[in-house]
Amino acid sequence: MWALAAGFYVVAIFHRMSLGVASLDASHRFGVSTSTIAVLSIVQLGLYLTMQVPAGLLADRLGPRRSLALGLVTIGAGELLFAFSPSFGLAIAGRALVGAGDACMFLNVLRVAAHWLPPHRYALATALTGVCGSLGQLLTTAPLSAALGGLGWTPTFAATGVLTAVLAILAVNRLQDRPSGAAAAHHAPIVPTLRRAWRAPSIRHGLWVHFALNCPFVTLTGLWAYPYLVQGQGLPRATAAAILTAAVVAFGVAAPVLGALAGRIPHRRGRIASAVAFANAAALGLVLGWPGHPPLALVALMLVLSGVAGAASMLAFDLARDGAPNAGGSASGMVNIGGFGATILAQAAIGLLVSADLGYRVALLPLLALVAVGALQTLRHPTAGPT
């Protein structure tokens, strides 16, 4: 059951991160600047962020099967609209639908893991879910770049949209919310549930961990790293795609390692997350502060570390669940607000600075500031107790 749900997450991440290498093609298709293309990602992530708490409540009440099916249909419809959009305005509407459907995915995969796996396996299942996401993102690097170059914009995105909508049938017919005979969860009133979840120190800690670690990975690999490498560093597109692939592979390798480590030494999870956050801030600061063009190896290291950060961000959900085990999807939704709220701020700020022709060195400074603030907050808001 978990594998089936995680397979749907592979597809969702493909759609979420597809602008990573498609941003320059989108700029050409719609006749707008690269900085304007950031609006597509900001709207998509904005809908994703806005829907986090509602999607969490939906996961708790409708169950994973129906919620995942709804998410897949919505993503598929959005991608089809994006594929055939003749104008930038309709493309924005398509990405908004993708973001709204995507909001239903990760939370429900975690719900399936919680229902079907023993508690001591939850951290590893969360990490392996992240690995599945990295597989989806790998498809958005060199493979998507090759498809756009060979098949073209509309066939590529139309085919993926149709496939995603069809997968909803598989979700309805094959996925089970919980093992047969397992008691259904009792649903407390919504407002008190949200209030208790927000007051839990573990959830606030998880929010800041996700803020610090998810932000650099999604901001860079999801949108800005590719233009930075091609336009800012003058690299060939194939080289830029290969570096992004390395960052995603780093995510996929680090996620199960960190998940297994978290299961063995749960009291160290917060310190591990803080260490990765500070390492990312240091690497990004070194790249931006380097006189002239930084060495390619240093840029690649910074992006690979962002992949490790993306993997470490999965620890945020484990931290939150420990302190508020009954909050379920609501807790996961609040944690997600931290990481994707920071990502929206970073992408918007970078877009504004790029449009002002200040160069990528200045444009990426807001990302550095957000990562540094998030790293400090992980120290100021530790989880109460042994976690």
C-alpha positions, 0 to 999 in steps of 0.5 A: 500500500505504501509503495503504491501511494509513493508511486503516485508521489513520484508523479506529483514531484515530476509535475512540481519540479518540471519548471527546473529545466523547462523555465528557459523553454517556457520563457521562449514559448510565452514570450516573457523574461526568465524572471517573469517565468518565476510567477508560474512557480510562485503561483503553483507553490502558493496554491500548494502552500494555501492548501496545506492545512485544508489538505491535511484536514481532508487527509484526516477525514476523507482518507488517503485513497480518495484524497490521492485520487482527487490530487491526481485528477487535479494535477492531470487537469492542470498539466493538460491546461499548461500543455495547450495554453496559448497564453501566459495567463492560462499557463498560470491557471494550469500551474495553480491546478498543479499546485492545488492537486500536489497539496494532497499528495505527500501528506496522504503518503505519510498517512498510508505509512502511518496506517500500514507500517509499525511506528519504528519504521515511520522515519525510514518510510518518510525518508524513502518517500523522499527517495521516491520524490527524488526519482520523480525529480530525476525525470525533470532533469536530463530526461525532460530536457531531452523530451522537450528538445525532441518531442516539443512542449505540448506532446511532452506535457500533454502525455504526462497530464493524461497519464497522471489523470489515468492513475487516479483510477488505480488509486480508487481501485487498488489503494486501501486506507488502512488494514482490514479490521483496523479502527477508523480514526476519531476526528476531533473538531477542526479548530481545537485540533489546529490550535493544539497542533500549533501549540506543540513545540515539536511541530514548531520545531519541524516547521523551522527545520523544513523552512531551513532545509526544504527552501534551498533545495526547491528554490534552486533545483525547482527553478533558479539553479538552471538559469543561474548555471546557464545564464549566470555561469555560462555553462552548456545546458547539458552540463547544467542538467547534469549538475542538477541531476547530481543534486537530485541523486544526492537527495536520493542517496542521503534520504534513506541514510538519514532516515535510518540514522534518525531511527537509531538515534532519534535524540540526535535528529534536531542536531543533524538537521541544524548541522545540515542547515548551517552547512548549506548556508556556509556553502551558499555564502561561499559561492556568492562571496567568491570574487569573480566566477566561483569554481565549478566544483564549488558551485556543484558542491553547493547544489549537491549540499542542497540535495542533502538538505532536501533529504534532511528536511524529511526529518521535520515530519518525524519530529512533528509526529513524535510530539503530536501523534494525533494531529496527523495530516494537520501537523504535516500540513503545518510543517510544510507551510514552513518550507514552502512559505520560505521557498515562495519568498525566495523565488519571488525575491530572486525573480524581482532582483533578476528582473532589475538586472542586478545579477545572480550574485545579488539575486541569490542573497535573499535565499542565503538570508532565509537559510541562515535565519532558518538554521538559527531558528532550528536552534531557538525552537528545539523540540521539547523532550528527547527529540 
